[in-house]
Amino acid sequence: MSTRNYWLYTHNENSWQEFHTKGGGQVAGFANSRRKVVEKMQLGDNLLCYQKGSSRWIGVLEVIAPPFYVDDEPLKDEDRIWHDVEFRNRVPVKVVVSLTPEKGIPMRQLLGQLSISGPKATSWTGSLRDNPREWREADGEVIVNALLERYREEIEKEVVRDLTALQVEEGDEGVIAGFEGGKNLVYTNRYERDKTLRTAAIRIHGTTCKGCGFNFAMIYGPRGEGYIEVHHLRPVSSLGGTVRVDPKEDMTVLCSNCHRMIHRHHDDVLTVEELQALLRR
C-alpha cells in the first residue's frame, strides 16, 4: 500500500485566484527550475496550499494524474494560466478544500502541532522557502484535518445563509419578520414579481443582463426569447410606508446567476456595481 505524500504549494493572492479562474481549479503549476522535484509527485498525493502574504493555509489539492512539462516555445496562450510567470511544470489536480485567504487558517494557530516549530519565533519560516517542498506525513495530516474541519464549518454557515436568503427572496414573511426592515423586504420581493412592474422594467431595460451581459435568447434560442429576471435597486432601508416604484430608476434586469449572487446573503445584498466589480476580478 503506497503512502500519501504531502507537498507545500505556496501562493500569492493572484496565483491562487488564477489557479481557480484561468486554470479551472484543475492544474497546479510550479517554477521551471523545480522539474525534478515535481516529477516525484504521485497519484493521491496532497498539495498543501499556503498563502504567504496572509500566512494562512487556504486549500488542499489531490494529484489525479502524473506531472507533465509544457515545452512549447513560446508558451501558447491557451497554456498560460498565471499572468506573470510561466510555471511550465504542471500537475493535474482536483480541489479537496478551497478557502478564501480571509477564511483560511493562520499558520500560528497550528504551529504547536507541527514539527517545523523551533526555539525561535520564526524558525518555521525556513520550511516555506521551497515550492514545492515535501512535508512530513504527520504535519501534512494536521494541516489537512484542520482545513477539512474549517471547510465543513464554512459550508454549514453558508448553507444556513443561502437557505435563509432563498426564504427571504421567496417572500416568506415568517422568516422576513425576524430581520430589521422585514416589512420592507416583503415589499421589495413583491415588486420584483409584480406583473405590471416586471413588464415595464423589461420594456425599458431590455433582456440583456446588466451585470454580465448574458442574453437568454442568444444562448437558448426561441426558448429564451424575452426572458430575464427583474431586480429592485432601492436599498431596503429607503423604503417607507407608501412606496412608489419607478421601473426606470428603481429596477433593472439581471440573469439568474447574477440575480442569485446579488441576493445570496440577505444581510449583504450587493449593488449592480459591486457585482460587476466581482466579475472583473
HUGI-V566806 format. One record per residue. SS is DSSP state (h for helix, s for strand, l for the rest). BURIAL is # if it has 16 or more other ideal C-beta (glycine too) atoms within 10 Angstrom, else .. Layout:
SS,BURIAL
SS,BURIAL
//
This chain:
l,.
l,.
l,.
l,.
l,#
s,#
s,#
s,#
s,#
s,#
s,#
l,.
h,.
h,.
h,#
h,#
h,#
h,#
h,#
h,.
h,.
l,.
l,#
l,.
l,.
l,#
s,#
s,#
s,#
s,#
l,#
h,.
h,.
h,#
h,.
h,.
h,#
h,#
l,.
l,.
l,#
l,.
l,.
l,.
l,#
s,#
s,#
s,#
s,#
s,#
s,#
l,.
l,.
l,#
l,#
s,#
s,#
s,#
s,#
s,#
s,#
s,#
s,#
l,.
l,.
l,.
l,#
s,.
s,.
l,#
l,.
l,.
l,.
l,.
l,.
l,.
h,.
h,.
h,.
l,.
l,#
l,#
l,.
l,.
l,.
l,.
l,#
l,#
s,#
s,#
s,#
s,#
s,#
s,.
s,.
s,#
s,#
s,#
l,#
l,.
h,#
h,.
h,.
l,#
s,#
s,.
h,#
h,.
h,.
h,#
h,.
h,.
h,.
l,#
l,.
l,#
l,.
l,.
l,.
l,.
l,.
l,.
h,.
h,#
h,.
h,.
h,#
h,.
l,.
l,.
l,#
l,#
s,#
s,.
s,#
l,.
h,.
h,.
h,#
h,#
h,.
h,#
h,#
h,#
h,.
h,#
h,#
h,.
h,.
h,#
h,#
h,.
h,.
h,.
h,.
h,.
h,.
h,.
h,.
h,.
h,.
h,.
h,.
h,#
h,#
h,.
h,.
h,#
h,#
l,.
l,#
l,.
h,.
h,.
h,#
h,#
l,.
l,.
l,.
l,.
l,.
h,.
h,.
h,#
h,#
h,#
h,#
h,#
h,#
h,.
h,#
h,#
h,.
l,#
h,.
h,.
h,#
h,#
h,.
h,#
h,#
h,#
h,.
h,.
h,#
l,.
l,#
s,#
l,#
l,#
l,#
l,#
l,.
l,#
s,#
h,#
h,.
h,.
h,.
h,.
h,.
h,.
h,.
h,.
l,.
l,.
l,.
l,#
s,#
s,#
s,#
s,#
l,.
l,#
l,.
h,#
h,.
h,.
l,#
l,.
l,.
l,.
l,.
l,.
l,#
l,.
l,#
l,.
l,.
l,#
s,#
s,#
s,#
s,#
l,#
h,.
h,.
h,#
h,#
h,.
h,#
h,#
h,#
l,#
l,.
l,#
l,.
l,.
l,#
l,#
l,.
h,#
h,.
h,.
h,#
h,.
h,.
h,.
h,.
l,.
l,.
//
